[in-house]
Amino acid sequence: MCGAPPQTPALPAHVDLNKETVIYGTVSKDDAPVAGAYVRLLDGTGEFTAEVVTSATGDFRFFAAPGQWTLSVLHRDGSVRQDVEANEPGLVPAVLVLS
């Protein structure tokens, strides 16, 4: 087990986490980061809101309003879907593992 503290995303200097919600995380499979996965952000009704592609280290982030969200990941090596609750401004972590 790694003793390193949890990591948070690097954010632009102008981001005020007292006013903004950032949903962020990593996509992995078999304990390895997955680059090039499509991560979709769906609103509380399941409607498409945004999409990003994971970085070389499997990282992604969305700036979103507080509320109920769903993350849906698509990649040639698998997919995953996870509900996320962002109750207030700040950082909202998500760890997505492809199956």
N, C-alpha and C positions, 0 to 999 in steps of 0.2 A: 504494500500500500504506500502511496506517495504521501509525503508529509508537507508538500507544498500547499500554500493557502489557495483557496478558490480564486480564479482569475476573473477580472471584469474587462469588458471591452474598452478599447481605446476610443474615446469619443471626441468629436470636434470641440474646441475650447469654448464655443458659444453655447453649448448645450447646458441647460439649467435643469438638473434632475429634480428640483423642487416643483417644476412646472411641466416637465415632459416625461412621457413613459417610453422606455426603451425595452423592447422584447429582444433578447439576444441569446445566442447559444452556439452549440456545435452539433454537427451531424457526424455520426461514426458508424462503422460496421466492423465487427470482430476486433474491437478496441483500437481501430485505426481511423483517423479522420477521413472524411469523404469530401473530396474537392469536386466542384462542378455539379452538385446536387441543386435542384430547383426547390426552394422553400417558398411556399405560398402562405399568405396571411389571409384567413377568411374571417369575416365578422360573425357576430352572434347568430345571424340567420343563415350562415353558410355561404354568403356571397363573397366572391373574390374581391380582395382589397389591394393586395400588392404581391410582388414576387421578386426574390433576389436569388442570386447564384452563390453557393458557398465558396469561400476562399480556398486557397491551397491547404489551409489548416482546418478546413471544415467549418469555419466560423460564418455566422450570419447575424444581422440585426435589422430591426424594424423600429421606426418611430411611430407610435400609435397612441390613440386616446385610451384612457382607462376603460375597462370593460371586459367582456368575455370574447376570447379569440380562439381560433383553431389554427394550428400550424400543420401544413400538409407537405410532405417531402416526397419528391419524385427523383429517382436515379436509376440507371440501368442495373444497379446491384440490389435494388429493393425500394421499399417505400415505408412510410410511417405517418401516422396522424396523431396529433396530441392537442388536447384542450389546454388553454392557458388562461388564467385569471389575473388580470391586471387591475387591482382594486384602486390604485392611486398612482400618482406620478412616481418615477424612480426606475430602478433596474428590475427587470423580470427575467430571470434565467430559465432556459429550457435546454434539456439534454435529449437529443433525438437519436435513437439507435435504429438503423435500418434492419428490416427483417425480410 
